[in-house]
Amino acid sequence: MCTTCYDSPELSLREIKDIIDQTAEWGCEVLNPLGGEPFMRADLEQILRYSVQKGFYVSLTTNGTLISPSRAKYLAEIPSDRLHFNFSLDGNQQSNDLIRGQGS
């Protein structure tokens, strides 16, 4: 459901950390990563943890379907006062499940 309006390669983890470092130096306090489904990135937990270590409050929107038990355990280790999740739903249960998958 989430799409971007451009076709370009993703940034590497090092490039993302460099951007986080730069924006932290500017005094930014909130990180709101945008794009498609953030959990498509295998290294998202590392990005979130690094952001929080740099002093950011992180607000992340996800459909939640790619949060596995192992990912949830890793995320639970990040201070909850620094990491906020927004879960997107697509209408009522019938409509949402038609788009996202049965039971999601």
N, C-alpha and C positions, 0 to 999 in steps of 0.2 A: 504493500500500500504506500509506503514512503518512497518517493523518488526524488531525484535531484534533477536540476535543469541543465546539467552539463555532463560531459563524458570526459573525465580526466583521471589519471592514476591517483590512488590514495597516497597520503603522506606516510612516510616511514615513522616508526616509533621515535627515532632520534629527532626527526623533523618536528614531530608533535611536541616532544619534550622541549625543544628549542623555543617553540612558540609559547609554550606554557611559561618557560623561564623569562622570556621577554615581556610577556604581559604581566607577570608577577612583579617585575621590576617597574612597570608603569603604574603599579598600585591597583590593578584590577583585583577584585575579590570574588567574582562569580564567574564560573565557567558553565556554559550551556552548549555542549556539543550538538551540532545540527547535522542533518543529512538524512540518509535512509535509516534503517534499523541499526542502532549503534552496536548491538551485540553480534552483528555480522563480523566485527573485528575480533580476531582471536586474542588480541592483546588489550582489549578494552579495560579489563580489570587493572592492568598495569598503568594505563593512562589515568584512570580514575584515582588510583592510589597515589600516583605521582602528583597529580593536581592537588589533592588534599594535603600532601606533605609540603607543597609549596604555599599552602595557606588559602587555597580556594574553597569556596562553597560550590558544590557541583549540583546542578539540576539537569536531570537526564530524562528524556522522553523515550519510552520503549513500548512495544506491544507485549513484551514479557515472554514471548513464546520460546526464546532461545536462552532463557536463564535456567540452566541445568542445576541439579543439586550441588555439584562441585563449584560451579560459578557462584551460586548463592552463598555457599560457605565462605568463599574468598571475599565476596562483597560484604558479608556480615562482619568481617574484620576491620572494615573501614569505619571510622567514627560516624555514627548515625546523625550527628548534628551537622555533618559536613556533606553528606550525600543524600540527595532527595530524588525520588523517582516519581515520574508521571507516567501512568499507564494509559495508552490510547485504546479505546474500544470503538467498534464500528456498529453502533446501534444496539438493538436488543440482542438477546442471546442467539436467536435464530440467525439474524443478519450477521452478527459478529462471527459466529462459527462457520457460516458459509464462506466468509472471506479468510478467516484466520485458521480454520480447522476445527473439527469437532471437539468440544469441551474446552476450548481455549478461553 
